[in-house]
Amino acid sequence: MRFLSLGPLACLLACSGPPAPDAALCQDVISRLCLARTCAGVNEALALGNNDCQPTLLQRSGCGEEAFAFSEPSRERVLDCRLSLVKRSTDPGKAPTCEEVGTVVRDCPDVIDFLGGSQP
């Protein structure tokens, strides 16, 4: 019985720790969007053309650099937009659904512009 009452506490403590660096957060968003590149509108929204998704977005955004730090959009804004991409799964190798990516494209134009190489 004690084990059952400690289970939620153990899960909570296992998920605690320092926040991921901005570069890692940005790279995670890019990775998830690139996994869903075949969804309608993603290529166009990110202005990828025939370019490789991850290397192009990492270079444009600057978040391939270890010292990368968010300014505009803010870290909090990117975290809010990322929620749709991890709704179904936090597994970094599992692509979000096209609906989830569509939500980010529609509701987070500032983040999409940032990743597309424009500064909001």
Secondary structure, DSSP 8 states (H G I E B T S, - for coil): -HHHHHHHHHHHHHT-SS---HHHHHHHHHHHHHHTTTSTTHHHHTT-TTS-HHHHHHHHHSTTSTT----SS-HHHHHHHHHHHTSS---TTS---HHHHHHHHHH-HHHHHHHTT---
